Amino acid sequence: MSHQPTAPHTGQAPPPPNKHQLALMIWIAVFPTLTVINLAFGDFLGTLHPVVRTLVLATVAVPIVIYGLMPHLHRLRVRLLTRTRAS
């Protein structure tokens, strides 16, 4: 079972994102994730040493971004590119 996004019934899938597209996708996923984590756990996080706080944030945020949000963003990108090519 592949988790690679594919174009639906159009023949060829779009190429992987270039570095600028990937950077934008990561930013779109990371910024809101860190904002929500900080709002939800800000009081607790504020008591931690900055290095420990960063470790906690990264430990929570990275799996959310990589396994939760990025697959959706990759599929959205494929749909947008496929729709643009079909037009």
Secondary structure, DSSP 4 states (H G I P E B T S, - for coil): -------SSSSSPPPPP-HHHHHHHHHHHHHHHHHHHHHHHHHHHTTS-HHHHHHHHHHHHHHIIIIIIHHHHHHHHHHHHHHHHH-
